[in-house]
Amino acid sequence: MNTTPATPESLDAHTREQIDLALAQYQSQPGPLLQVLHAVQNRLRYIPDAAVPIIASALNLSRA
């Protein structure tokens, strides 16, 4: 069992780039959270745990 916490720093460059592209695509729209999550999932086939704080911060939302 992997007990290493998922942090934004643990993401590889490709994964971080895909998250940033999804954010750039939808960030300026009103209420973009679901669109961003769908875009990340479409690009990576899943949403990494470490992506949650990145997306939340970019959209000015809590991680909850």
A tleap script that builds the chain and sets N, CA, C and O, in Angstrom:
source leaprc.protein.ff14SB
mol = sequence {
  NMET ASN THR THR PRO ALA THR PRO GLU SER
  LEU ASP ALA HIE THR ARG GLU GLN ILE ASP
  LEU ALA LEU ALA GLN TYR GLN SER GLN PRO
  GLY PRO LEU LEU GLN VAL LEU HIE ALA VAL
  GLN ASN ARG LEU ARG TYR ILE PRO ASP ALA
  ALA VAL PRO ILE ILE ALA SER ALA LEU ASN
  LEU SER ARG CALA
}
set mol.1.N position { 0.839 -1.179 0.000 }
set mol.1.CA position { 0.000 0.000 0.000 }
set mol.1.C position { 0.886 1.245 0.000 }
set mol.1.O position { 1.820 1.356 0.794 }
set mol.2.N position { 0.587 2.154 -0.878 }
set mol.2.CA position { 1.344 3.398 -0.984 }
set mol.2.C position { 0.792 4.399 0.019 }
set mol.2.O position { -0.389 4.744 -0.035 }
set mol.3.N position { 1.623 4.864 0.924 }
set mol.3.CA position { 1.184 5.826 1.930 }
set mol.3.C position { 1.728 7.223 1.682 }
set mol.3.O position { 1.566 8.110 2.520 }
set mol.4.N position { 2.364 7.426 0.550 }
set mol.4.CA position { 2.884 8.742 0.199 }
set mol.4.C position { 1.716 9.646 -0.186 }
set mol.4.O position { 0.946 9.309 -1.085 }
set mol.5.N position { 1.575 10.798 0.488 }
set mol.5.CA position { 0.461 11.677 0.145 }
set mol.5.C position { 0.612 12.261 -1.260 }
set mol.5.O position { 1.717 12.565 -1.710 }
set mol.6.N position { -0.511 12.407 -1.929 }
set mol.6.CA position { -0.505 13.001 -3.266 }
set mol.6.C position { -0.452 14.516 -3.117 }
set mol.6.O position { -1.358 15.124 -2.547 }
set mol.7.N position { 0.596 15.108 -3.623 }
set mol.7.CA position { 0.746 16.558 -3.572 }
set mol.7.C position { 0.932 17.078 -4.989 }
set mol.7.O position { 1.360 16.331 -5.870 }
set mol.8.N position { 0.619 18.342 -5.219 }
set mol.8.CA position { 0.834 18.895 -6.559 }
set mol.8.C position { 2.263 18.710 -7.057 }
set mol.8.O position { 2.495 18.564 -8.257 }
set mol.9.N position { 3.216 18.716 -6.134 }
set mol.9.CA position { 4.615 18.550 -6.521 }
set mol.9.C position { 4.913 17.136 -7.002 }
set mol.9.O position { 5.913 16.912 -7.683 }
set mol.10.N position { 4.054 16.179 -6.654 }
set mol.10.CA position { 4.292 14.787 -7.041 }
set mol.10.C position { 3.847 14.480 -8.472 }
set mol.10.O position { 4.109 13.390 -8.979 }
set mol.11.N position { 3.185 15.420 -9.117 }
set mol.11.CA position { 2.714 15.195 -10.487 }
set mol.11.C position { 3.861 15.321 -11.482 }
set mol.11.O position { 4.737 16.172 -11.329 }
set mol.12.N position { 3.848 14.473 -12.496 }
set mol.12.CA position { 4.861 14.606 -13.538 }
set mol.12.C position { 4.489 15.775 -14.454 }
set mol.12.O position { 3.366 16.279 -14.403 }
set mol.13.N position { 5.420 16.192 -15.273 }
set mol.13.CA position { 5.236 17.383 -16.116 }
set mol.13.C position { 4.071 17.228 -17.086 }
set mol.13.O position { 3.313 18.176 -17.296 }
set mol.14.N position { 3.919 16.055 -17.678 }
set mol.14.CA position { 2.826 15.831 -18.633 }
set mol.14.C position { 1.469 15.966 -17.951 }
set mol.14.O position { 0.566 16.612 -18.484 }
set mol.15.N position { 1.324 15.366 -16.787 }
set mol.15.CA position { 0.055 15.425 -16.061 }
set mol.15.C position { -0.266 16.856 -15.669 }
set mol.15.O position { -1.398 17.310 -15.835 }
set mol.16.N position { 0.725 17.569 -15.149 }
set mol.16.CA position { 0.512 18.965 -14.755 }
set mol.16.C position { 0.133 19.815 -15.968 }
set mol.16.O position { -0.724 20.693 -15.867 }
set mol.17.N position { 0.763 19.560 -17.103 }
set mol.17.CA position { 0.445 20.306 -18.320 }
set mol.17.C position { -1.002 20.068 -18.741 }
set mol.17.O position { -1.689 21.008 -19.142 }
set mol.18.N position { -1.466 18.844 -18.657 }
set mol.18.CA position { -2.839 18.524 -19.043 }
set mol.18.C position { -3.847 19.207 -18.115 }
set mol.18.O position { -4.892 19.675 -18.567 }
set mol.19.N position { -3.537 19.262 -16.839 }
set mol.19.CA position { -4.405 19.958 -15.886 }
set mol.19.C position { -4.430 21.446 -16.207 }
set mol.19.O position { -5.496 22.062 -16.222 }
set mol.20.N position { -3.269 22.023 -16.462 }
set mol.20.CA position { -3.186 23.449 -16.799 }
set mol.20.C position { -3.937 23.768 -18.088 }
set mol.20.O position { -4.583 24.812 -18.182 }
set mol.21.N position { -3.862 22.889 -19.076 }
set mol.21.CA position { -4.593 23.100 -20.331 }
set mol.21.C position { -6.099 23.064 -20.100 }
set mol.21.O position { -6.833 23.879 -20.658 }
set mol.22.N position { -6.558 22.132 -19.288 }
set mol.22.CA position { -7.985 22.050 -18.977 }
set mol.22.C position { -8.443 23.308 -18.247 }
set mol.22.O position { -9.516 23.840 -18.534 }
set mol.23.N position { -7.641 23.778 -17.314 }
set mol.23.CA position { -7.982 25.009 -16.601 }
set mol.23.C position { -8.025 26.199 -17.553 }
set mol.23.O position { -8.951 27.009 -17.493 }
set mol.24.N position { -7.047 26.308 -18.415 }
set mol.24.CA position { -7.002 27.425 -19.362 }
set mol.24.C position { -8.215 27.418 -20.284 }
set mol.24.O position { -8.722 28.472 -20.669 }
set mol.25.N position { -8.668 26.235 -20.630 }
set mol.25.CA position { -9.797 26.110 -21.553 }
set mol.25.C position { -11.105 26.603 -20.933 }
set mol.25.O position { -11.929 27.195 -21.631 }
set mol.26.N position { -11.308 26.370 -19.638 }
set mol.26.CA position { -12.613 26.645 -19.024 }
set mol.26.C position { -12.602 27.666 -17.895 }
set mol.26.O position { -13.670 28.082 -17.446 }
set mol.27.N position { -11.453 28.078 -17.429 }
set mol.27.CA position { -11.353 28.924 -16.243 }
set mol.27.C position { -12.127 30.235 -16.360 }
set mol.27.O position { -12.634 30.728 -15.352 }
set mol.28.N position { -12.232 30.798 -17.526 }
set mol.28.CA position { -12.901 32.092 -17.678 }
set mol.28.C position { -14.417 31.974 -17.766 }
set mol.28.O position { -15.114 32.989 -17.749 }
set mol.29.N position { -14.935 30.766 -17.859 }
set mol.29.CA position { -16.381 30.574 -17.936 }
set mol.29.C position { -16.981 30.581 -16.532 }
set mol.29.O position { -16.298 30.251 -15.563 }
set mol.30.N position { -18.254 30.957 -16.419 }
set mol.30.CA position { -18.881 30.910 -15.097 }
set mol.30.C position { -19.101 29.460 -14.654 }
set mol.30.O position { -19.537 28.623 -15.445 }
set mol.31.N position { -18.799 29.173 -13.390 }
set mol.31.CA position { -19.014 27.837 -12.844 }
set mol.31.C position { -18.301 26.734 -13.591 }
set mol.31.O position { -18.950 25.780 -14.019 }
set mol.32.N position { -16.980 26.821 -13.768 }
set mol.32.CA position { -16.280 25.890 -14.650 }
set mol.32.C position { -15.849 24.561 -14.025 }
set mol.32.O position { -15.230 23.745 -14.708 }
set mol.33.N position { -16.156 24.321 -12.759 }
set mol.33.CA position { -15.596 23.151 -12.080 }
set mol.33.C position { -15.871 21.840 -12.810 }
set mol.33.O position { -14.938 21.082 -13.074 }
set mol.34.N position { -17.115 21.560 -13.139 }
set mol.34.CA position { -17.420 20.288 -13.800 }
set mol.34.C position { -16.764 20.180 -15.167 }
set mol.34.O position { -16.283 19.110 -15.541 }
set mol.35.N position { -16.739 21.273 -15.915 }
set mol.35.CA position { -16.090 21.233 -17.220 }
set mol.35.C position { -14.601 20.934 -17.078 }
set mol.35.O position { -14.043 20.161 -17.856 }
set mol.36.N position { -13.961 21.542 -16.087 }
set mol.36.CA position { -12.531 21.299 -15.862 }
set mol.36.C position { -12.302 19.848 -15.459 }
set mol.36.O position { -11.400 19.196 -15.987 }
set mol.37.N position { -13.103 19.337 -14.535 }
set mol.37.CA position { -12.947 17.945 -14.102 }
set mol.37.C position { -13.163 16.977 -15.260 }
set mol.37.O position { -12.417 16.009 -15.407 }
set mol.38.N position { -14.174 17.230 -16.079 }
set mol.38.CA position { -14.413 16.376 -17.250 }
set mol.38.C position { -13.248 16.451 -18.221 }
set mol.38.O position { -12.835 15.430 -18.770 }
set mol.39.N position { -12.713 17.643 -18.439 }
set mol.39.CA position { -11.592 17.799 -19.369 }
set mol.39.C position { -10.353 17.063 -18.861 }
set mol.39.O position { -9.654 16.413 -19.638 }
set mol.40.N position { -10.081 17.165 -17.567 }
set mol.40.CA position { -8.932 16.453 -16.996 }
set mol.40.C position { -9.136 14.952 -17.152 }
set mol.40.O position { -8.221 14.234 -17.556 }
set mol.41.N position { -10.329 14.484 -16.835 }
set mol.41.CA position { -10.604 13.051 -16.954 }
set mol.41.C position { -10.500 12.583 -18.404 }
set mol.41.O position { -9.984 11.495 -18.659 }
set mol.42.N position { -10.971 13.364 -19.339 }
set mol.42.CA position { -10.865 12.994 -20.755 }
set mol.42.C position { -9.413 12.949 -21.220 }
set mol.42.O position { -9.040 12.099 -22.028 }
set mol.43.N position { -8.597 13.868 -20.707 }
set mol.43.CA position { -7.195 13.926 -21.124 }
set mol.43.C position { -6.354 12.824 -20.481 }
set mol.43.O position { -5.472 12.257 -21.126 }
set mol.44.N position { -6.628 12.520 -19.203 }
set mol.44.CA position { -5.774 11.596 -18.447 }
set mol.44.C position { -6.434 10.251 -18.154 }
set mol.44.O position { -5.766 9.315 -17.714 }
set mol.45.N position { -7.736 10.151 -18.396 }
set mol.45.CA position { -8.531 8.944 -18.109 }
set mol.45.C position { -8.824 8.766 -16.628 }
set mol.45.O position { -9.428 7.767 -16.237 }
set mol.46.N position { -8.408 9.714 -15.801 }
set mol.46.CA position { -8.742 9.736 -14.376 }
set mol.46.C position { -8.402 11.124 -13.847 }
set mol.46.O position { -7.786 11.928 -14.547 }
set mol.47.N position { -8.803 11.398 -12.620 }
set mol.47.CA position { -8.454 12.669 -11.991 }
set mol.47.C position { -7.497 12.362 -10.843 }
set mol.47.O position { -7.914 11.793 -9.834 }
set mol.48.N position { -6.241 12.723 -10.975 }
set mol.48.CA position { -5.273 12.449 -9.912 }
set mol.48.C position { -5.647 13.182 -8.618 }
set mol.48.O position { -6.111 14.322 -8.658 }
set mol.49.N position { -5.445 12.527 -7.482 }
set mol.49.CA position { -5.704 13.175 -6.193 }
set mol.49.C position { -4.940 14.486 -6.073 }
set mol.49.O position { -5.451 15.457 -5.515 }
set mol.50.N position { -3.735 14.513 -6.587 }
set mol.50.CA position { -2.904 15.713 -6.494 }
set mol.50.C position { -3.427 16.858 -7.358 }
set mol.50.O position { -2.991 17.998 -7.200 }
set mol.51.N position { -4.352 16.570 -8.266 }
set mol.51.CA position { -4.926 17.620 -9.106 }
set mol.51.C position { -5.961 18.446 -8.356 }
set mol.51.O position { -6.212 19.598 -8.710 }
set mol.52.N position { -6.560 17.867 -7.327 }
set mol.52.CA position { -7.650 18.543 -6.611 }
set mol.52.C position { -7.214 19.892 -6.039 }
set mol.52.O position { -7.902 20.883 -6.282 }
set mol.53.N position { -6.113 19.987 -5.295 }
set mol.53.CA position { -5.736 21.309 -4.780 }
set mol.53.C position { -5.347 22.300 -5.874 }
set mol.53.O position { -5.539 23.505 -5.710 }
set mol.54.N position { -4.811 21.817 -6.970 }
set mol.54.CA position { -4.446 22.701 -8.084 }
set mol.54.C position { -5.704 23.311 -8.692 }
set mol.54.O position { -5.783 24.522 -8.898 }
set mol.55.N position { -6.678 22.462 -8.974 }
set mol.55.CA position { -7.929 22.920 -9.580 }
set mol.55.C position { -8.677 23.833 -8.615 }
set mol.55.O position { -9.175 24.885 -9.017 }
set mol.56.N position { -8.760 23.440 -7.350 }
set mol.56.CA position { -9.464 24.252 -6.358 }
set mol.56.C position { -8.845 25.640 -6.238 }
set mol.56.O position { -9.560 26.641 -6.207 }
set mol.57.N position { -7.531 25.699 -6.173 }
set mol.57.CA position { -6.852 26.987 -6.055 }
set mol.57.C position { -7.081 27.850 -7.291 }
set mol.57.O position { -7.351 29.046 -7.175 }
set mol.58.N position { -6.976 27.252 -8.462 }
set mol.58.CA position { -7.145 28.008 -9.709 }
set mol.58.C position { -8.555 28.568 -9.849 }
set mol.58.O position { -8.752 29.633 -10.436 }
set mol.59.N position { -9.538 27.845 -9.306 }
set mol.59.CA position { -10.931 28.279 -9.424 }
set mol.59.C position { -11.421 29.009 -8.178 }
set mol.59.O position { -12.600 29.346 -8.068 }
set mol.60.N position { -10.500 29.251 -7.235 }
set mol.60.CA position { -10.829 29.938 -5.988 }
set mol.60.C position { -11.934 29.203 -5.222 }
set mol.60.O position { -12.897 29.815 -4.758 }
set mol.61.N position { -11.779 27.882 -5.099 }
set mol.61.CA position { -12.728 27.034 -4.379 }
set mol.61.C position { -11.994 26.295 -3.270 }
set mol.61.O position { -10.767 26.189 -3.285 }
set mol.62.N position { -12.759 25.784 -2.308 }
set mol.62.CA position { -12.135 24.945 -1.283 }
set mol.62.C position { -11.903 23.555 -1.858 }
set mol.62.O position { -12.531 23.185 -2.850 }
set mol.63.N position { -11.017 22.786 -1.253 }
set mol.63.CA position { -10.741 21.430 -1.720 }
set mol.63.C position { -11.887 20.494 -1.394 }
set mol.63.O position { -11.970 19.407 -1.966 }
set mol.64.N position { -12.761 20.880 -0.502 }
set mol.64.CA position { -13.892 20.018 -0.138 }
set mol.64.C position { -14.830 19.959 -1.301 }
set mol.64.O position { -15.860 19.290 -1.230 }
savepdb mol mol.pdb
quit
